Amino acid sequence: MTSAQHHAHNPVKAVTQAVLLAGGQGSRLRPYTDDRPKPMVEIPGTGTPIIGHQLAWLASEGVTDAVVSCGHLAEVLQEWLDGTPLPLNVTTVVEREPLGRGGGLKYAAASLPRKNEPWYATNGDIWTRFSLREMAAFHEERAAAATLALARPRIPWGAVETNEFGQVLDFIEAPPSPFLINAGVYVFSPEFTAMLPDQGDHERTTFPGLARERRLAGFPIPQGAYWRAIDTAKDLTEAAKELGTHPSA
């Protein structure tokens, strides 16, 4: 039976809940983050903060409930959420002390409405558009405990191609990286929540353990889909330029 036939008989149950990690300091984005948390930074020309874009994307992919984990300048984010018509139900939780990425995920997951169902998670500084439904199907097919989206970012420098004699053949402007990286978007099975540390970084603890057990899957973001982590002021200007040519992102 092909996987397409398999899906015809067993449609993948939609993932309808998500956690957004929005507590980071965003120190490399100063001065933009002096008065707002990183996910509240707007891409110039879009009129939408990063988190507004993420919530719209999640809603368009079938998510009905989102938990936003706040920290740095939480009240600015909460005020925006309270004053903005949102396409899904949003709950906020505030980390009173930094719990680390894994602890933050676990703390936020405790407020998800359906504990026995899978959930998405996304870092608060990612601007992307691809099919989360496809990623959820990929996750379910592999019976993974966790699946991370994988991106192939462009290298910020031009590359130089040489031959075996050391002669330069070509200059390639901002080539795609030969390596896939963690894109900061996840699907987690219900049992994954208990595997998270109460404090600390799951990427150094939970993920390597799952990888050894072959229970961690990696979903390559489809070619041509838009992805960018907004980490520095340069990323903001680059994203603004790119979104001028990718209005659908």
URGI-V590319 format. One record per backbone hydrogen bond with DSSP energy under -0.5 kcal/mol. CO is the residue of the C=O (numbers start at 1). NH is the residue of the N-H. E is the energy in kcal/mol with one decimal. If there is no record, write none. Layout:
BEGIN
co-><CO:CO>
nh-><NH:NH>
e-><E:E>
END
This chain:
BEGIN
co-><2:3:4:5:6:14:16:16:17:18:19:19:20:20:21:22:23:24:26:27:28:29:31:32:37:38:39:41:42:43:43:48:49:49:50:51:52:53:54:55:56:57:58:58:59:64:65:66:66:67:67:68:68:69:70:71:73:73:74:75:76:77:78:79:80:81:89:91:93:93:94:99:99:100:101:102:103:104:105:106:108:109:113:114:119:120:121:122:123:125:126:127:129:130:131:132:133:134:135:136:137:138:139:140:145:146:147:148:149:150:151:151:153:157:159:161:161:163:167:170:171:172:172:175:181:184:185:186:187:188:189:189:190:191:192:192:193:200:200:200:201:201:202:205:206:207:208:209:210:210:211:215:215:215:217:218:219:222:226:228:229:232:233:234:235:236:237:238:239:240:241:242:242:246>
nh-><6:7:8:9:10:16:64:65:120:67:21:122:22:69:124:71:72:38:29:30:233:32:34:35:40:41:51:50:44:46:47:43:52:53:54:55:56:57:58:59:60:61:61:63:62:89:18:68:91:20:69:70:93:22:95:74:76:77:78:79:80:81:82:83:84:84:66:68:70:95:96:103:200:104:105:106:107:108:109:110:111:112:115:117:188:19:186:21:126:230:128:228:226:132:135:136:137:138:139:140:141:142:144:143:189:217:187:219:183:221:153:181:177:175:172:169:170:166:163:161:173:159:175:155:151:123:149:121:147:119:192:193:193:195:195:196:196:102:103:202:204:205:207:209:210:211:212:213:215:216:214:145:146:217:148:220:150:225:129:127:231:236:237:238:239:240:241:242:243:244:245:245:246:249>
e-><-2.6:-2.3:-1.6:-1.7:-2.3:-0.6:-2.4:-1.9:-2.4:-2.6:-0.5:-2.0:-0.9:-3.0:-1.7:-0.6:-1.6:-0.8:-2.0:-1.3:-0.7:-1.4:-2.0:-0.5:-2.3:-2.0:-2.7:-1.9:-0.6:-2.4:-0.7:-1.2:-0.6:-1.9:-2.3:-2.6:-2.0:-2.3:-2.9:-2.4:-2.2:-1.1:-0.7:-2.3:-1.8:-2.6:-1.9:-0.5:-2.5:-2.8:-0.6:-0.7:-2.4:-2.5:-2.5:-1.5:-1.2:-1.1:-2.7:-2.3:-1.8:-2.6:-2.5:-1.7:-0.5:-0.8:-2.9:-3.1:-3.3:-0.5:-0.7:-0.7:-3.0:-2.7:-2.0:-2.3:-2.6:-2.2:-2.7:-1.1:-2.1:-1.7:-0.6:-1.6:-3.2:-2.1:-3.0:-2.5:-1.1:-3.3:-0.6:-1.4:-0.7:-0.9:-1.4:-2.5:-2.1:-2.3:-2.3:-2.3:-2.7:-1.5:-1.8:-1.4:-2.7:-2.7:-2.2:-2.6:-3.0:-3.0:-0.5:-3.0:-3.0:-0.6:-3.1:-3.3:-1.5:-2.0:-1.8:-2.7:-0.6:-3.4:-0.6:-3.3:-2.4:-2.6:-3.0:-1.7:-2.5:-2.3:-1.6:-0.6:-0.9:-0.5:-1.5:-0.7:-1.2:-1.6:-1.6:-0.6:-1.5:-0.8:-2.8:-1.6:-2.3:-2.6:-2.1:-1.4:-3.0:-0.6:-1.4:-2.4:-1.4:-0.5:-2.5:-0.7:-2.6:-2.2:-2.0:-3.0:-1.1:-1.4:-1.9:-2.7:-2.9:-2.3:-2.1:-2.9:-3.1:-1.1:-0.7:-1.0:-1.2:-2.3>
END
